[in-house]
Amino acid sequence: MDLGIAGKKAIVCAASKGLGKGCAVALAREGVDVTIVARTAETLEATAVEIRNSTGVKVIAIAADITSAEGRAKALAACPHPDILINNAGGPPAGDFRQFTREDWIKAVDANMLTPIELIKATLDGMIERKFGRIVNITSSAVKAPIDILALSNGARSGLTGFVAGIARKGVAQNVTINNILPGMFETETLRKRSEAGAKMAGKTFAEVHADRKKVIPAARFGEPDEFGALCAFICSVHAGFMTGQNFLIDGGNYPGTF
């Protein structure tokens, strides 16, 4: 299927690896020029070279902290009129909510709620004026099925979800949509770090804990960043203009509910 977005321009946040990279690669394969943003310059540039060599699209790499005003300004200066915006940031740490300080909560809300809102604020009106726009926020399956040790993520990402629900209908008549993707467990560095932490707490090996986590997923495997990226690319396509304000859960069937 031709997604109809060749020649469009995208900003993809936290795109040097993991799910953000999966989205950047999928969009680039459809002919979208991508501005990729991440903090670590060396990893980011390696990803940029990989995408350029494999797809031939224009790739701009911006080494910056997207959760800072300066980082957002650098990204928007490199791509001032994006047709597609993929909001993504590393999730806050896990732990007992009793141990989190006010500063921990503010940092989580700033990264996982306020940063996407600021980027939406900076890009939405231009998309409406040009009569095309796709904004996708990478949140978490914990928005739908909260996880007790992810209190910071549960709160901050749910706040973003509520915000999106209130504004997602504002631009759809001008072919601008805003949607969220809720990933479950994907084979990423973040997942591996959580398995390592779980192994230390339980006195088990990494392999044991990682395998145990996989067993609870009906698909009997972790997701791959490429398949996450494929879903993102479709939501950004010309075929998805009738979908807005939605939360797309992609978790291998792990969530057991009807709705």
C-alpha positions in Angstrom: 0.0 0.0 0.0 1.3 3.5 -0.9 0.8 5.6 2.2 0.8 8.8 0.1 3.3 10.7 2.3 6.4 10.7 0.1 8.0 14.2 0.2 6.5 15.1 3.6 8.6 16.3 6.4 8.7 14.8 9.9 10.2 15.5 13.3 10.7 12.3 15.3 11.7 12.7 18.9 14.0 10.3 20.8 14.7 8.6 17.5 18.3 7.3 17.8 17.1 3.9 19.0 14.1 1.9 20.1 10.6 2.8 19.2 11.5 6.3 18.0 14.0 4.9 15.6 11.4 2.4 14.4 9.1 5.2 13.6 11.8 7.3 11.8 12.8 4.3 9.7 9.2 3.4 8.7 8.5 7.0 7.7 11.7 7.3 5.7 10.9 4.1 3.9 7.8 5.9 2.7 9.8 8.8 1.3 9.4 11.2 4.3 12.3 13.5 5.0 13.0 13.1 8.7 14.5 15.3 11.4 15.6 13.0 14.2 16.2 14.3 17.7 18.0 12.6 20.6 20.5 13.5 23.3 23.5 11.3 22.4 25.2 12.7 19.3 27.2 9.6 18.4 24.2 7.2 18.5 22.0 9.7 16.7 24.5 10.3 13.9 24.9 6.5 13.4 21.1 6.2 13.0 21.0 9.1 10.6 23.6 7.5 8.4 21.8 4.2 8.5 18.5 5.8 7.4 20.1 7.8 4.7 21.9 4.9 3.2 18.9 2.5 3.3 16.2 4.9 2.1 17.9 7.9 0.3 15.7 10.5 2.1 17.0 13.7 3.6 17.9 13.1 7.3 18.7 15.9 9.7 20.2 14.8 13.1 19.7 17.2 16.0 21.6 16.3 19.1 19.5 18.0 21.8 17.3 17.4 24.8 13.8 17.7 23.5 12.4 18.1 27.0 14.2 21.5 27.2 13.1 24.7 25.5 16.5 25.0 23.8 16.2 21.5 22.4 12.7 22.1 21.1 13.9 25.3 19.5 16.8 23.5 17.7 14.4 20.8 16.4 11.9 23.4 15.1 14.7 25.5 13.6 15.8 22.5 11.6 12.3 21.6 10.5 10.1 24.7 11.0 7.1 23.4 9.1 6.7 19.7 9.8 3.8 17.7 8.2 4.3 15.0 10.8 5.3 15.1 14.5 6.2 12.1 16.5 6.3 12.9 20.2 8.5 10.6 22.2 10.6 10.8 25.3 12.2 8.3 27.7 9.9 7.1 30.4 10.5 8.1 34.0 12.0 5.6 36.4 10.0 2.8 38.1 9.7 2.5 41.8 7.5 2.9 44.9 5.5 6.1 44.6 6.3 6.8 48.3 9.9 7.3 47.4 9.2 9.9 44.6 9.9 13.5 45.4 8.1 16.6 44.1 11.0 17.1 41.7 10.6 13.6 40.4 6.9 14.3 39.6 7.7 17.6 37.9 10.4 16.1 35.8 8.1 13.3 34.7 5.2 15.7 33.8 7.6 18.0 32.0 9.1 15.3 29.8 6.0 13.1 29.2 3.2 15.6 29.2 4.3 19.2 28.8 7.0 18.6 26.2 4.6 17.0 23.7 2.1 19.8 24.5 4.7 22.5 23.7 5.5 20.8 20.4 1.9 20.4 19.4 1.4 24.1 20.3 4.3 25.0 18.0 3.2 23.0 15.0 -0.6 22.5 15.0 -1.7 25.8 13.5 0.7 25.5 10.6 -0.6 22.0 9.8 -4.1 23.3 9.9 -3.2 26.1 7.5 -1.5 23.7 5.1 -4.5 21.3 5.4 -2.4 18.3 6.3 -0.9 17.1 9.6 -0.3 14.0 11.6 0.7 14.1 15.2 1.4 10.9 17.0 2.3 10.6 20.7 4.1 7.5 21.9 2.7 6.9 25.4 2.4 3.5 27.1 0.0 0.6 27.6 0.1 1.7 31.2 -2.3 4.5 30.3 -4.9 1.8 29.7 -3.8 -0.7 32.3 -1.7 1.1 35.0 1.3 -0.6 36.5 1.8 0.1 40.2 5.6 0.6 39.9 5.2 3.0 37.0 3.3 5.7 39.0 5.3 8.6 37.4 4.5 7.3 33.9 0.9 6.5 34.7 0.3 10.0 35.8 2.2 12.0 33.3 1.1 10.1 30.2 -2.5 9.9 31.3 -2.4 13.7 31.6 -1.2 14.0 28.0 -3.9 11.5 26.9 -6.6 13.7 28.5 -5.2 16.8 26.8 -5.1 15.1 23.4 -8.8 14.0 23.9 -9.7 17.6 24.3 -8.0 19.1 21.2 -7.8 16.2 18.7 -11.1 17.2 17.0 -9.9 20.8 16.4 -8.1 20.2 13.2 -9.6 17.1 11.7 -11.8 19.0 9.3 -8.5 20.4 7.9 -7.0 16.9 7.6 -4.9 17.2 10.8 -5.1 14.3 13.2 -3.7 13.7 16.7 -3.5 10.2 18.0 -1.6 8.1 20.6 0.2 4.8 20.3 0.3 2.7 23.5 3.2 0.2 23.4 3.4 -2.9 25.5 6.6 -4.7 25.9 9.0 -4.2 23.0 12.5 -5.5 22.5 14.3 -2.2 23.4 17.0 -1.1 25.7 14.4 0.3 28.1 12.8 -3.2 28.4 16.2 -4.8 29.0 17.1 -2.3 31.7 13.8 -3.1 33.5 14.5 -6.8 33.3 18.0 -6.2 34.7 16.5 -4.2 37.6 13.9 -6.9 38.2 16.6 -9.6 38.2 18.6 -7.8 40.9 15.6 -7.3 43.0 14.5 -10.9 42.7 17.9 -12.5 42.9 17.5 -14.1 39.5 19.4 -13.9 36.3 18.6 -11.5 33.5 17.7 -14.3 31.2 15.2 -15.8 33.7 13.4 -12.5 34.3 13.4 -11.6 30.6 11.9 -15.0 29.7 9.3 -14.7 32.5 8.1 -11.4 31.2 7.7 -12.8 27.7 5.6 -15.7 29.0 2.8 -13.4 30.1 2.3 -12.0 26.6 -0.3 -14.0 24.5 1.8 -13.5 21.4 4.6 -15.3 23.3 7.2 -12.7 22.2 8.2 -9.1 22.6 7.3 -6.6 20.0 9.8 -5.4 17.4 10.5 -1.7 16.9 9.9 -2.1 13.1 6.3 -3.3 13.6 5.7 -0.4 15.9 7.1 1.9 13.3 4.8 0.4 10.6 1.7 1.2 12.7 3.0 4.7 13.3 3.6 5.2 9.5 0.0 4.1 8.7 -1.5 6.5 11.3 0.6 9.2 9.5 -0.7 8.2 6.1 -3.2 9.8 3.8 -5.5 6.9 4.5 -5.8 7.7 8.2 -7.5 11.1 8.0 -10.7 9.9 9.5 -9.0 8.7 12.8 -8.3 11.2 15.5 -8.2 11.3 19.3 -7.6 7.6 19.4 -5.4 5.4 21.6 -3.9 2.5 19.6 -2.8 -0.3 21.9 -0.1 -2.5 20.5 0.9 -5.1 23.1 0.7 -8.6 21.7 -2.7 -9.2 23.3 -1.5 -8.6 26.8 -4.4 -6.3 27.8 -7.3 -8.6 28.6 -10.2 -6.1 28.4 -13.0 -5.6 25.9 -12.5 -1.9 25.7 
